[in-house]
Each structure stands twice: as structure tokens, then as C-alpha cells.
């Protein structure tokens, strides 16, 4: 049974060792962060707005945000799957 991303993150959280997270603004940067071995990858409106060359002022739609986050999860999970194979 494959754990979901939230369960994998919770398993890595340890009060004795802070988790290292990397920001990503698209699927390629998420894959690079996964390949580099970061404990977590996050995407925010700031990174996404910067990638689309617009101010971080809620200009991009939620659909755009969701599509970008889904693409980031898919790419980082592809890398995780490659490591487990």
C-alpha cells in the first residue's frame, strides 16, 4: 500500500532534526528539489506568480494554482517512485 504525501511528510518530521523544505514554482523545480533530497517541497502563490510574471496579488485563478500544484506533486512522486524501484 502506497502512503499518501501527507503521511510520508509526517513520518519524516522529527523534533530532533528539522525538516528541510525547498520552494518550487513549477513541476521541473519540484522534480529538482525531490532529486536533491529535500524532506518537503512547497509551492506558494508568490512562486507561482513570479513564474507567470505577475504580482502576487491574487491575479492568478485557483484553477491555475491547482494545476501547478498537481503537476508539482506528480513530478516529485515520479522521482520518489524511481527511488523505490
HELIX and SHEET records of a PDB file:
HELIX    1   1 UNK A    5  UNK A   12  1                                   8    
HELIX    2   2 UNK A   27  UNK A   36  1                                  10    
HELIX    3   3 UNK A   45  UNK A   51  1                                   7    
HELIX    4   4 UNK A   62  UNK A   84  1                                  23    
SHEET    1   A 2 UNK A  21  UNK A  23  0                                        
SHEET    2   A 2 UNK A  40  UNK A  42  1                                        
END                                                                             
